[in-house]
Structures are given as C-alpha cells and as structure tokens.
Amino acid sequence: MNPRVESVSAVSGYKLRIKFNNGEEGVYDCGPLLDFGVFKELRSQNYFKQVKVSDGTVMWPHEQDICPDTLYLDSTKNAEQGA
C-alpha cells in the first residue's frame, strides 16, 4: 500500500502541495481533472482552496476526492527529501 495523505494545501495553478505519512512531500496537478464530471466544480479557485485531508486522501466539501494511490504515484516529489 502506498503512503496516505497527512496534510494538504492548495497552491497556484490548481495544484496541491501534499505531505504523505512516510515523510515525503509532493505536488499533484489537478488541472487535467477539471474537465471531468464532478471535478468541474474545482475550477472555482475559492472552492478549490477548500481542500482538506479526509481518511488519508484529499476531499472537497461536495465530496470530490482523489485516490490516495493516484496522489502519491502521480505527484512530483521534492528532490531534497530525506536530506
């Protein structure tokens, strides 16, 4: 099982800065999701910024969520981790 989300914050460009429970940090780009179904609502910057951690993943108020494995595998990890 991949690590789960410990903390999250919205950053510019529809990206999420994520800290995982294994100590790694990364950035996940939500941009490609914004044209699909329930994720269209994330286009509102005010709504996008309401992201929070729920059960090891990220979630928004109207229950949009992203698989924690996807967040981990597809995020760009910080190069200076573990240093």
N, C-alpha and C positions, 0 to 999 in steps of 0.2 A: 504494500500500500504506500502510495506517495504521501508526503507531508501534507498537513492541513493548514489552513489559514489561521494565523494568530492575530494579525492586525491588518487593516487596510485603510488607505486614504486615496481619494480621487485627486488626480493631477491633470494638468492641461492636456488637451488632445484626446479626451475620452480614454485616458489610461488610468490604471490602478497601480499604486505602489503597495506591494504586499510583503508582509513578513510571515514566513512559514514557521511551524513549530519545531523545525530542525535547525533554526537559526539563519537559514538562507533568506535573502531578500531578492525581490524581482519586480519587474514592471510588466503588466499584462495590458495589451492594447485591445480595448473593447470596440474600436472603430468598425471592424468587419461585421460585427453583430447588429449594428444599428439599422440595417435594412430588413431585419427579420422579425416578424410577428411581435411578440410581447416586448422585444428589446427595442423597438422603435421609440418607446417612451423614454429611453435613456438619452435620446437626442437633446432633451431639455437639460442644460447644464445644472440648473438648480436641483432637478430630480436626480441626475447622475451623482451629484455630490452627497446624496443621502445614503450612499452605500454603507453597509455595516457588516460585521462578521456575525455569522449565524451557523451553528453546528459545523464549524470547520471549513466553511466556504464564505463567499460573499453573497449578500442579498440586498435588494431594494425594497421599499415599503409595499409595493404591489406584488411582492413575492417573486420577482425575476431573480434567478440565481444562475450561477455558472458552476459546473462540476469542479470540485477541488483538484482532481487529477489534471483536468484541462488547464486550470490556472497554473499549476506547478510546471507541467510539461511544456506549455506554450509561453511562459513568461521569460523575459530576458533577465538573466541573473546578473547581479553585480559582480564585477571581476575581482573586487578586493575582498571577497568573502573569506572568512577563516584566517585572514592575515592578522 
